[in-house]
Amino acid sequence: MSTKLFRRVSRVRAVAVLVVGCGFLTLTAGAFAVTAKTDYDHSVNFEKYRTFAWKDYETRRNGIVNNSIVASRIQNAVNEQLTKKGLQENDGDPDVYVVAHVGAKNMTDVEYMPAIGGWRHWRWMGPDMFVNRYVQGTTIIDIVDAKTNELVWRAIATDTGSNVLDVESSKNIDKMASDAFKHFPPKA
């Protein structure tokens, strides 16, 4: 193979690897962000709700993210958001109950880069694979009408990080609560 052709193939391969690598980093960076989605009962008038209280729920407690530290962070972050929205905490006779469900699991993404071909560093450059391991945490915040015991509003927030400590950090939980209650109470 001539030197010019060898250099051209090497440059094309280098550019292709750079483009794919940048794309991979962009996708990976976008994956590590808090996202929140909400849904609610459209027939409910949320203006009537003025007070809230936390309600315990029975769940499997695996101790990973469902622990007293995380529960306290979530409760403080949600309390702050609901107080900003004009609701007051009242354990005696609340209008709504707030219930939180928390979970996390290990995830793996595998990216495959097909072979571009060509010789480089004295060997044939074949296909490459990138393995990205991370933790995905999910928090579900339910608001339940205290009189009817019916679910009236739900927020599902997901967050990813390189490990469980990233997911359950105070900063990420505050962001999750802020995003989850961005459109609360819903407009009639």
N, C-alpha and C positions, 0 to 999 in steps of 0.2 A: 504494500500500500504506500502511496506517495506521502510525503511529509505534509503537503497542503491538505490532502484529503483527510489524513489522520487528525490534523488540527481542527478542520471544519467539523468532523464528527465529534471530536472532543468538546468543541464549543457548543454544538447543538445539544449534546448530552448534558453539559453543565447548565445551560439555560433551562432545559426541560426539568432537571432536578431542582433548580432554583424556583421555577414557577410552581411545580408540584409541592415543594417544601413550603413555600409561602402560602399556598392554598391550604395545606394541611394545618399550618400554624393559625391561620385565620379561622378555620373551622373549629379547631381546638380551643382557641381563645373565646369564641362565641359560645362554646358549650359550657364554659365555666362562668355562668351568670345566673342570677336569681330570676326566675320567671314565675308570675302569678296569674291565675285565671280565676274568675268568679262566676257564680250563677246564683240566682235567687228566685223566689216565688213572686211572679209578677202581679199576683192578686193582692199582695200584702201591702198595707200602708205603713211604711217604716217611720213615718212622723210620730206615730203613737209610742214608739219605744224611747224611753228616757233613762232606764236603768239596766244594769247587767250584773251577772254574777257568774263565777266559774263553776262548772259542773264536772265532777270527776267521772271518769269512764273506766270500765273494766277492759283491760287489754293485756296482751302478753308483754311483759316487761323484760326486754332482752338486755337492758343496761348499757347498750352502745350509745344510742342517741336519746333513748327514752329514760332519762335520769333526772334527778332533782335539779341539777345545774341547768340543763337544757329547758326543763319545764318552767323554771323560774325566769329564764331569759325570755321565753316565748310569752309567758304571762305578763311580764313587765312591758314588753314591746307592744303587745296587743292592747293592754290597758292604756298605754300612752296614745295609741291611735284612736281608740274609742273615746277617750276623754277629749281629744282634739275635735272629734265629731259631735261633741255635746252630750254624750252619755256619761252617767256616773255609776260607779260601782256601788251596789247595794245587795249585800248577801241576804238580807231579811226578806224582801219582797221584790225580786227583780222582774222586769218586763221580759227579758231574754236571758238565756243561759249561753255561755260561750264554752265550747268544747274543742280541745286540740287533740289531734292524732298525729303521731310522729313516727317516721321510719327512715331507714337508710339501707342501701345495698351496694355491694361492690359491682362495678360495671367494667366492661372491656370493649373497646373499639379496635378493630383491625383494619388498617388501611393498606391496600395493595397497589403498588406502582408497577405496571407492566414493564417488561424489558424494552429498553430503547435500543440496545445493542451497541456494540463498539468495544474496542480495546482501550483499557485505561489502567494504569498502574500495573502493567504486565499481566492483566487477566481480562477475561470477558465479563462485561457488566450485564448481569441478568436482572431479573425482577427483584424488587425490594418490598419488604413488608414492615409496617410500623405498628406497634402495639401500644395503645394508650389505655392505661388503667386509671380509674378514678372512682370516687364514691358519689352516688346520687342520693341526696336526702329529700324527703317529701314531708311537708307539713300541711295538714288539712285543718282549717279553722271553720267550725260550724257555729252558726247562731240559730238557736232554737227558741221558739216562742214558749215562754214559761207557762202560759195558761193552757195552750192546746198541745204542747209537747211536739209540735211539728217543726221540721227543719224549714227555715225561711231564707237562709243565706249560707253560702259555702264559698270558701277560698281555698284553692289548692296551689301551693307554692313549692317549686322544686329548685334545688340548688345543687351544684356539683363542685367538687374540690378534689385536690390530690389525695386527701385523707379525710377521715371522719371529723377531725378537729377543725379543719377548714370549714366544713359544712355547718358545724354547730357553733361557730364563733359568734360572739355577741354582735359584731358588725353585720354579719350575714343575716342573723335573725332579725335585727332591726330593719334591714333592707327588705326582707321578706314581708314583715308586718306592714311596712310603709306601702309596698307594692300591692299587697293583698287588700288593704283598706283604701286604696286610692279612689275608688268609685263607690264608697260606702258613705251614707246610705244611698241606695239607687234612687234616681229621680223618678217621680210618679209619671 
